[in-house]
């Protein structure tokens, strides 16, 4: 048993209790820090090479100090090990593998240097514990609104005292033109909490849409109770915002509940957001209806949805164009964020011109490729046919059901459409070969001759060129592949995949709508010859020694 050190028990316990209370951390952590500090001071006194332990009783204040040595057969470290003979002198019955406790004499005076070193250890341990406590307290509070006092403003970033920790509102998360004064109270959303070496980093925001959501939840009891739900929110901080709300109780008007009596509820939020104008819009499952509501106060004539491209085309009267777009595009930008879609706004005149142009282009294409008259080509476009592969691979009954068509005409049109696709494929094949793209690439899955032409123009002409690409470099794109008319069972082949719009391009073949899975299959197929070469080399390496042995045996005979 180690002998107790002469020390002021009451003083040690008082220090431990005071630090634990002040820093709001577990007393055991403080006691552990004090033990570690005493151990460090004792090693400085008795030798750093020794394994010295200290134990402070948190109840009585008794402090014990001892050195630990291990019993071994052959001593390698004389400071931490002892042989069996010497160990048995210290403790009867000691054997190899045991640990002997060697009591150390009392340290009545740690000395100025030792005491300073011990103090640093305690402070560091307490700081680490305090930082861990702060992180544990805030790590699960992301998304909450918290109130603090502005401590300082550094390089445009606002440092906020949160009581037990500090948070920062970065410049881009502040409301523009909002003055931050030291000592003022401020409310903000906890957007993110990170752990680092200097303690937890608590990032706050007053510009996030979720901050506005939480403010409404505080002001509108129906939102807090879940009767009314904010389905979407968009903000231009300090200027204007839009929220889409829905009521799960048919007897409660969601817009009226959010506005409040004489606008009291919404005004409370507006004041907190420094006068930001807020449009409260009824949310609808019908996308077109929601878009019309989101573009208020502008009047909308027509909404055209392109779900495949995640775009929405909105047609407005000529005198409503500037109102729909808003100042510096603010109204349409917020509406796009609210609906999570790209909104293109045009006047009725522009929409009519666009439709006429598209109609004429598609009609001319069918007229030339199918060798039909203008009336028949226009009829196909009017029925919603856009591309040759749609005509070639649509169900025959669907094509024959068009007014004025019969089965014989439908079969003839499909035959001509397939011939036109074959002509296009042959033209692309010739162009591909002129570019020097090897035929091996044409055997890879999912690649068409048109795609090979694009690859050739990008300098990708053999298997090694293609195999060196990553999947993202080949097919990276923003949206999923558009849905096409699928060929009926037993059709001659799949529809030719056509390029999408220019802005969808990402990788070399990003315009063709290939999925990530298809891209992976193309890359792996291009790399297959690498593995075959490795296997052949390995087989040759194994076969060579065998051939040499056979030759040696033959010569010896």
C-alpha positions in Angstrom: 0.0 0.0 0.0 1.4 3.4 -0.9 2.0 5.9 1.8 -0.1 9.1 1.8 1.6 12.4 0.9 1.5 15.1 3.5 -0.9 17.7 1.9 -3.8 20.0 2.8 -6.7 17.7 2.1 -9.3 20.4 2.5 -7.5 22.6 0.0 -7.3 19.9 -2.7 -11.0 19.1 -2.4 -12.0 22.7 -2.3 -10.0 23.3 -5.6 -11.6 20.3 -7.3 -15.1 21.3 -6.2 -14.6 25.0 -7.3 -13.2 24.2 -10.7 -15.9 21.6 -11.4 -18.7 24.0 -10.4 -17.3 27.0 -12.3 -16.6 25.1 -15.5 -19.8 22.9 -15.2 -17.9 19.7 -15.7 -17.8 16.4 -13.8 -15.7 16.6 -10.6 -14.1 13.2 -11.4 -12.6 14.9 -14.5 -11.0 17.6 -12.3 -9.7 15.0 -9.8 -8.2 13.0 -12.7 -6.5 16.1 -14.0 -5.0 16.8 -10.5 -3.8 13.2 -10.3 -2.1 13.6 -13.8 -0.5 16.9 -12.7 0.9 15.4 -9.5 2.2 12.4 -11.5 4.0 14.8 -13.9 5.5 16.8 -11.0 6.6 13.6 -9.2 8.3 12.3 -12.4 10.2 15.6 -12.6 11.4 15.0 -8.9 12.1 11.3 -9.0 13.0 10.7 -12.7 11.0 10.8 -15.9 11.9 7.2 -16.6 9.8 5.9 -13.7 6.2 4.7 -14.0 4.8 6.9 -11.2 1.1 6.8 -10.2 -1.0 9.1 -8.0 -4.4 8.7 -6.5 -6.5 11.4 -4.9 -9.6 10.3 -2.9 -12.4 12.6 -4.0 -14.2 12.0 -0.6 -11.4 12.3 2.0 -8.7 14.2 0.1 -6.1 11.5 0.8 -3.3 11.6 -1.8 -1.1 8.6 -2.4 2.0 8.3 -4.6 3.9 5.2 -5.7 6.1 3.7 -8.4 5.1 0.6 -10.3 7.7 -2.0 -11.5 7.1 -5.2 -13.4 8.6 -8.5 -12.4 10.5 -10.1 -15.4 13.0 -12.9 -15.9 15.6 -10.6 -17.5 15.7 -6.9 -16.8 15.9 -4.6 -19.8 14.6 -1.4 -18.3 16.0 -0.9 -14.7 13.5 1.9 -14.0 10.3 0.0 -14.8 11.4 -3.6 -14.4 12.9 -5.9 -11.6 14.1 -9.5 -11.6 12.4 -12.2 -9.5 15.1 -12.2 -6.8 14.9 -8.5 -6.2 11.1 -8.6 -6.4 10.8 -11.2 -3.7 12.7 -8.9 -1.4 10.1 -6.2 -1.9 7.1 -8.5 -1.9 7.1 -12.1 -0.8 5.8 -14.6 -3.4 6.3 -12.2 -6.3 6.6 -14.0 -9.7 7.1 -13.1 -13.3 4.3 -11.0 -14.7 3.4 -9.4 -11.4 3.5 -5.7 -10.7 5.2 -4.4 -7.5 4.0 -1.2 -5.9 6.9 0.8 -4.5 5.7 3.6 -2.2 7.4 6.9 -2.6 8.2 9.4 0.1 6.0 12.4 0.8 6.5 15.6 -1.3 5.9 18.4 1.2 7.0 21.0 -1.3 6.5 20.5 -5.0 8.6 23.5 -5.8 7.8 26.5 -8.0 8.6 24.9 -11.3 6.8 21.6 -10.5 3.8 23.5 -9.2 3.6 25.6 -12.4 3.9 22.4 -14.6 1.2 20.7 -12.6 -1.0 23.8 -13.0 -0.6 23.8 -16.8 -1.6 20.1 -16.9 -4.8 20.8 -14.8 -5.8 23.8 -16.9 -5.3 21.8 -20.2 -7.3 18.9 -18.9 -10.1 21.1 -17.7 -10.1 23.0 -21.0 -10.4 19.8 -23.0 -13.3 18.6 -20.7 -15.0 21.9 -21.1 -14.8 21.8 -24.9 -16.1 18.3 -24.9 -19.0 19.3 -22.7 -19.8 22.3 -25.0 -19.8 20.0 -28.1 -22.0 17.4 -26.4 -24.4 20.2 -25.4 -24.8 21.7 -28.9 -24.1 18.8 -31.3 -27.7 17.7 -31.5 -29.2 21.3 -31.5 -28.7 22.1 -35.2 -31.9 23.6 -36.5 -32.8 25.3 -33.3 -33.1 29.0 -32.7 -30.8 30.4 -30.0 -30.5 33.8 -28.4 -27.1 35.3 -27.5 -25.2 38.5 -27.0 -23.0 40.0 -29.7 -19.4 39.8 -28.3 -17.4 41.2 -31.2 -17.4 41.8 -34.9 -14.2 40.4 -36.6 -13.6 40.9 -40.4 -17.4 41.1 -40.9 -18.1 37.9 -38.9 -20.2 38.3 -35.8 -19.1 36.5 -32.7 -22.0 35.7 -30.4 -21.8 34.8 -26.7 -24.2 31.9 -26.1 -23.5 31.7 -22.4 -21.6 28.4 -22.1 -20.1 28.7 -25.6 -19.6 31.1 -28.5 -21.1 31.0 -32.0 -20.3 32.8 -35.2 -22.5 34.3 -37.8 -20.5 34.5 -41.0 -20.8 37.4 -43.3 -22.8 35.4 -45.9 -25.2 34.2 -43.2 -26.2 37.7 -42.0 -29.1 39.8 -43.2 -27.6 42.4 -45.6 -27.4 45.9 -44.3 -28.2 44.7 -40.8 -26.1 46.6 -38.2 -24.4 44.4 -35.6 -23.6 46.2 -32.3 -21.6 44.8 -29.5 -23.7 44.1 -26.5 -27.0 43.7 -28.4 -29.0 40.5 -28.1 -29.5 38.6 -31.3 -31.5 35.5 -32.4 -30.1 33.1 -34.9 -30.5 29.5 -36.2 -27.9 26.9 -35.2 -27.0 25.7 -38.7 -24.0 23.4 -38.0 -21.8 22.3 -35.0 -18.3 21.0 -35.7 -15.6 19.7 -33.4 -12.0 21.0 -33.8 -8.8 21.4 -31.8 -9.9 24.7 -30.4 -13.3 23.5 -29.2 -16.6 23.2 -30.9 -17.4 25.5 -33.8 -21.0 26.6 -33.6 -22.1 28.2 -36.9 -25.2 30.4 -36.8 -27.4 31.8 -39.5 -29.9 34.6 -39.9 -30.2 34.3 -43.7 -31.2 30.6 -44.0 -34.9 29.9 -45.0 -35.1 27.5 -42.0 -34.6 30.5 -39.7 -37.8 32.0 -41.1 -39.5 28.6 -40.7 -38.6 28.4 -37.0 -39.7 32.0 -36.4 -43.1 31.2 -37.8 -43.3 28.1 -35.6 -42.7 30.4 -32.6 -45.3 32.9 -33.6 -48.0 30.6 -35.0 -49.2 27.9 -32.5 -50.8 25.9 -35.3 -47.4 25.4 -37.0 -45.8 24.4 -33.7 -48.7 21.9 -33.1 -48.4 20.5 -36.6 -51.8 21.5 -37.7 -50.3 23.9 -40.3 -47.1 22.8 -42.2 -44.6 25.0 -44.1 -44.0 22.8 -47.1 -41.5 25.1 -48.9 -39.6 28.3 -48.2 -37.4 30.6 -50.2 -35.6 33.8 -49.2 -33.7 36.8 -50.6 -32.4 37.8 -47.1 -33.4 41.3 -46.1 -35.6 41.9 -49.2 -38.3 39.4 -49.8 -39.3 35.8 -49.0 -42.0 33.3 -50.0 -43.4 30.4 -48.0 -45.8 27.6 -49.1 -48.2 26.5 -46.3 -50.8 23.8 -46.0 -53.4 23.0 -43.3 -54.1 19.5 -42.2 -57.4 20.7 -40.7 -59.9 21.8 -43.3 -61.5 24.3 -40.9 -58.3 26.3 -40.6 -57.1 28.7 -43.3 -53.3 28.3 -43.4 -52.6 31.7 -44.9 -54.9 33.5 -42.4 -53.4 31.7 -39.5 -49.9 32.7 -40.5 -50.9 36.3 -41.0 -52.7 36.6 -37.7 -55.2 39.2 -36.4 -54.4 42.4 -38.3 -51.2 40.9 -39.4 -49.7 40.6 -35.9 -48.1 37.2 -36.4 -46.4 37.8 -39.7 -45.3 41.3 -38.6 -43.5 39.8 -35.7 -41.4 37.7 -38.1 -41.0 40.6 -40.5 -39.5 42.8 -37.7 -37.1 40.1 -36.7 -36.0 39.8 -40.4 -35.4 43.6 -40.6 -38.5 44.4 -42.7 -38.2 41.5 -45.1 -41.4 41.2 -47.1 -43.0 37.8 -46.9 -45.5 36.3 -49.3 -47.6 33.5 -47.7 -48.8 31.1 -50.4 -51.2 28.2 -50.2 -49.3 25.0 -51.1 -50.8 22.6 -53.6 -49.9 19.1 -54.7 -50.7 20.1 -58.2 -47.4 21.6 -59.5 -49.1 23.9 -62.0 -51.4 25.4 -59.3 -48.5 25.9 -56.9 -46.5 27.7 -59.6 -49.4 30.0 -60.3 -49.6 30.8 -56.6 -45.9 31.2 -56.3 -45.7 33.8 -59.0 -48.2 36.1 -57.3 -49.0 39.0 -57.7 -48.4 38.3 -61.4 -51.3 36.8 -63.5 -50.4 33.6 -65.3 -52.1 32.6 -68.6 -50.7 29.0 -69.0 -48.3 26.6 -67.4 -46.4 23.9 -69.3 -44.7 21.3 -67.3 -41.6 19.4 -68.5 -41.2 16.8 -65.7 -38.4 15.0 -67.6 -36.3 18.1 -67.7 -37.5 19.4 -64.4 -38.4 22.7 -66.1 -41.6 24.7 -66.0 -42.6 27.1 -68.9 -45.0 29.9 -67.7 -46.8 32.1 -70.2 -48.0 35.5 -69.0 -49.8 38.4 -70.6 -47.5 41.0 -72.1 -48.3 43.6 -69.4 -47.6 41.1 -66.6 -44.0 40.1 -67.8 -42.1 42.6 -65.6 -44.3 41.8 -62.6 -43.8 38.1 -63.0 -40.0 38.4 -63.3 -39.8 40.9 -60.5 -37.0 43.4 -59.7 -33.7 41.9 -60.9 -35.5 38.6 -61.4 -36.4 38.3 -57.7 -39.9 37.1 -58.1 -39.2 34.3 -60.6 -36.0 33.3 -58.7 -37.9 32.9 -55.4 -40.7 31.0 -57.2 -38.1 28.6 -58.7 -36.6 28.0 -55.3 -40.0 27.4 -53.8 -41.1 24.9 -56.5 -37.6 23.4 -56.8 -37.8 23.7 -60.6 -36.4 26.0 -63.2 -39.1 28.4 -64.4 -38.9 30.0 -67.8 -41.3 33.0 -68.2 -42.4 34.2 -71.6 -45.1 36.4 -73.0 -48.0 34.9 -75.0 -46.5 36.3 -78.2 -43.1 34.7 -77.5 -44.8 31.4 -76.6 -46.8 31.4 -79.8 -43.6 32.1 -81.9 -41.7 29.3 -80.1 -44.5 26.8 -80.6 -44.8 27.8 -84.3 -41.0 27.4 -84.8 -40.9 24.0 -83.0 -43.9 22.8 -85.0 -42.3 23.9 -88.3 -39.0 22.3 -87.5 -40.5 19.0 -86.5 -42.9 19.0 -89.5 -40.0 19.6 -91.9 -38.0 16.8 -90.3 -40.7 14.3 -90.7 -41.5 15.5 -94.2 -37.8 15.1 -95.3 -37.0 11.9 -93.4 -40.3 10.0 -94.0 -40.8 11.4 -97.5 -44.4 12.4 -96.8 -46.4 15.5 -97.6 -46.8 18.5 -95.4 -50.3 17.6 -94.2 -49.2 14.2 -92.9 -46.0 15.5 -91.2 -48.0 18.2 -89.4 -50.6 15.6 -88.3 -47.8 13.6 -86.7 -46.5 16.6 -84.8 -50.0 17.6 -83.7 -50.4 14.1 -82.3 -47.3 14.6 -80.1 -44.6 12.8 -82.1 -41.3 14.6 -81.8 -38.6 12.2 -83.0 -38.2 9.5 -85.6 -37.6 6.7 -83.1 -41.0 7.5 -81.6 -42.7 6.8 -84.9 -40.5 3.7 -85.6 -41.1 1.9 -82.3 -44.5 3.1 -81.0 -47.2 0.4 -80.8 -48.7 0.0 -84.3 -52.2 0.3 -82.9 -51.4 3.7 -81.4 -50.2 5.0 -84.7 -53.1 3.5 -86.7 -55.6 5.1 -84.2 -54.7 8.6 -85.5 -57.7 10.1 -87.3 -57.2 9.5 -91.1 -54.7 6.7 -90.6 -55.1 3.0 -91.1 -53.0 0.0 -90.3 -51.4 -0.1 -93.8 -50.3 3.6 -93.5 -49.0 3.0 -90.0 -46.9 0.1 -91.1 -45.5 2.1 -94.0 -44.6 5.0 -91.8 -42.9 2.8 -89.3 -40.9 1.1 -92.1 -39.8 4.5 -93.5 -38.9 5.7 -90.0 -36.7 2.7 -89.4 -35.0 3.2 -92.8 -34.4 6.8 -91.9 -32.8 5.8 -88.6 -30.6 3.3 -90.5 -29.5 6.0 -92.9 -28.6 8.3 -90.0 -26.7 5.4 -88.4 -24.8 4.7 -91.6 -23.9 8.4 -91.9 -22.6 8.5 -88.4 -20.6 5.2 -88.9 -18.9 6.8 -91.9 -18.1 9.9 -90.0 -16.8 7.9 -87.1 -14.4 5.9 -89.3 -13.2 9.2 -91.0 -12.3 10.4 -87.5 -10.3 7.2 -86.9 -12.4 5.7 -84.2 -11.7 2.0 -84.0 -14.3 -0.6 -84.6 -13.7 -2.2 -81.2 -15.5 0.8 -79.6 -18.6 0.0 -81.7 -18.8 -3.4 -80.0 -19.1 -1.9 -76.5 -22.6 -1.8 -74.8 -24.9 1.2 -75.0 -22.8 3.1 -77.5 -24.3 4.2 -80.8 -22.6 5.4 -83.9 -23.6 9.0 -83.1 -22.0 8.7 -79.7 -18.8 7.3 -81.3 -18.6 10.4 -83.5 -18.8 12.6 -80.4 -16.1 10.5 -78.8 -13.9 10.8 -81.9 -14.2 14.5 -81.9 -13.1 14.5 -78.3 -10.0 12.6 -79.2 -11.2 9.2 -77.8 -10.5 6.8 -80.6 -9.5 3.4 -79.1 -10.2 1.2 -76.1 -7.3 2.6 -74.1 -8.5 6.2 -74.6 -11.9 5.3 -73.3 -10.7 3.1 -70.5 -8.6 6.0 -69.1 -11.8 8.0 -68.4 -13.7 8.0 -65.1 -17.5 7.5 -65.3 -18.1 11.1 -64.4 -15.9 12.3 -67.3 -17.9 10.2 -69.7 -21.5 10.7 -68.7 -21.7 13.3 -65.9 -24.9 15.2 -66.2 -27.3 17.1 -63.9 -30.6 15.2 -64.4 -31.7 11.7 -64.9 -32.2 10.3 -68.4 -35.4 11.5 -70.0 -38.1 8.9 -70.5 -38.6 7.9 -74.2 -41.2 5.9 -75.9 -40.1 2.2 -75.5 -40.2 -0.2 -78.4 -42.9 -2.9 -78.3 -42.1 -6.5 -77.6 -40.5 -8.1 -80.6 -39.5 -4.8 -82.2 -36.4 -4.8 -84.4 -34.3 -2.8 -82.0 -34.3 -0.1 -79.3 -34.9 3.5 -80.1 -31.8 5.6 -81.0 -31.0 7.8 -78.0 -31.1 11.4 -79.0 -29.0 14.2 -77.5 -30.6 16.4 -74.9 -30.4 20.2 -74.6 -27.0 21.7 -74.7 -27.0 23.0 -71.1 -27.4 19.4 -69.8 -24.0 18.4 -71.0 -21.5 17.3 -68.4 -19.2 14.5 -69.5 -18.2 13.7 -73.1 -21.5 11.9 -73.6 -23.4 13.9 -71.0 -25.9 15.0 -73.7 -27.2 11.5 -74.5 -29.0 10.7 -71.3 -26.9 7.7 -70.2 -27.3 6.6 -66.6 -24.4 6.1 -64.2 -24.9 2.3 -64.3 -24.6 2.4 -68.1 -21.6 4.6 -67.9 -19.9 2.1 -65.5 -20.7 -0.8 -67.9 -19.1 1.1 -70.8 -15.9 1.9 -68.9 -15.5 -1.6 -67.5 -16.1 -3.1 -70.9 -13.4 -0.8 -72.3 -11.0 -1.9 -69.6 -11.6 -5.7 -70.0 -8.7 -6.1 -72.4 -6.3 -4.8 -69.6 -7.3 -7.7 -67.4 -7.0 -10.2 -70.3 -3.4 -8.9 -71.0 -2.5 -9.3 -67.3 -3.8 -12.9 -67.3 -1.9 -13.7 -70.5 1.3 -12.3 -69.0 0.8 -14.3 -65.8 0.3 -17.5 -67.8 3.4 -16.7 -69.8 5.4 -16.2 -66.6 4.3 -19.6 -65.3 4.9 -21.3 -68.6 8.4 -20.0 -69.2 10.2 -21.9 -66.3 8.4 -25.1 -67.3 9.6 -24.8 -70.9 13.2 -24.1 -69.6 13.1 -27.2 -67.4 11.9 -29.4 -70.3 14.7 -28.0 -72.5 17.3 -28.7 -69.9 16.0 -32.3 -69.4 16.1 -32.9 -73.1 19.7 -31.6 -73.4 20.9 -33.8 -70.5 19.6 -36.9 -72.2 
